[in-house]
Amino acid sequence: MRKHAIRGILCLAIILLPGFDLMAFTFEAHPGLYTSYEYSDNYRGVAQDKLSESTYYVGPSLNLRCLSPSATLDLTGRYARSYHQRFSEDDSPEIHLLTSASFTAPGQAARFSYEFARTFSRESLTEPFGQVDRNIGSIGYTAELSQRTSMSAGGNILTEKWSNDATTGEDLVNTGGNIGITHQLNPLDTISLTARRDYYFYEIQQDVIGTQGGLDVRHVFSPIFNLSLGTTYHHDDRGHDPNEDRYDASLTGQYTISPSTTMSATGGYSWLIIENQDRQNAYLARLSLDKSLADDRFNVSLAKEYTTEFTDNRYGTYDTKTASLTWIRQWLQAWSTSTGFTLSERKPSAETLEEDETESTTNVSLTWTPIEYFTGNVIYEHLQTNYESSDTVRENRYRLVMEVRY
């Protein structure tokens, strides 16, 4: 399936955007060596009887870049063998592959990306523990139909296959597609229509078909301020489980405070209807602030809304509150730091056995790039999950990464 999907994406891009010449590409290839060391004070991510672990990774890496006046292709990847000090049964290859391409032609553009990972690493403590093979692919196409009208279409695929010894891992396949059209009514007003369909195929739980449609009307009041009125309908068909319908209505304002600072604020209301249950109502609110300077990039965001999530560890609609902070700083030509913090609180909206949970992640990294083809990173990450009635789970990770390319 994965090979056929990639071939289809490439063929579609070539069909939609003919005329580029492979001989016009310039190529760069940089093979390298990747190595890292990671220490975790709670390797399996449990609340009781925590065990630490030291893990070493070493293996080859590759960076490939192809450029032409109308196309760009990038590929980065590594194959690193892992060696565990305590849990030697978890020794296995860690594989990461990321490739992307973009094609442009007069009045149209296409892009695709594909990512494969085989890993034991978890981004959150609510994810299952175990080895997973994960494939992520996407394609997008945009075209100008007229001077005032444009359309876009795209598709995506996600597959997750867990090893037999994964704690609670359930194999998942998610495919989806979207289409949208945007029309400029006049120099100040724009209207957009979007539609999306998603399919979720589970190993055990009921399969899900998600359908979504949206309408957005934007008015530009000045070069630094615009206002948008948006409405969205979302339906989830969950087989034998209760179906869900959600209606959202919101007003969003975007304001350019200065050439380096922008702010976006959203306010609205949501109506959630779950089959055989009482209707639920809640307000939605989002706030985002971005600032970019010569050596700094800063972002802070807050949100309170319903989120529909069908993953290996979530199934349904949640009343979600999130907050995040990111700061990236270039101190010297060869030194940079990245600091991030995220906090999320989820409450299941349906009558299920799931607990309310609060997740937080803190990460700090220092990057050293003394020459173009050498990178060193020192990374610290703190993960924590608080449950409504279960014990709190915490993990601290310390990592040293080095990669040299030729």
Secondary structure by P-SEA (a helix, b strand, c coil): caaaaaaaaaaaaaaaccccccccbbbbbbbbcccbbbbbccccccccccccbbbbbbbbbbbbbbbcccbbbbbbbbbbbbbbccccccbbbbbbbbbbbbbbccccbbbbbbbbbbccccccccccccbbbbbbbbbbbbbcccccbbbbbbcbbbbbbbcccccbbbbbbbbbccccccccccccbbbbbbbbbbbbbbcccbbbbbbbbbbbbbbbccccbbbbbbbbbbbbbccccbbbbbbbbbbbbbbcccccbbbbbbbbbbbbbcccccbbbbbbbbbbbbbbcccbbbbbbbbcbbbbbbcccccccccccccbbbbbbbccccbbbbbbbbbbbbbbccccccccbbbbbbbbbbbbcccccbbbbbbbbbbbbbcccbbbbbbbbbbbbbbbcc
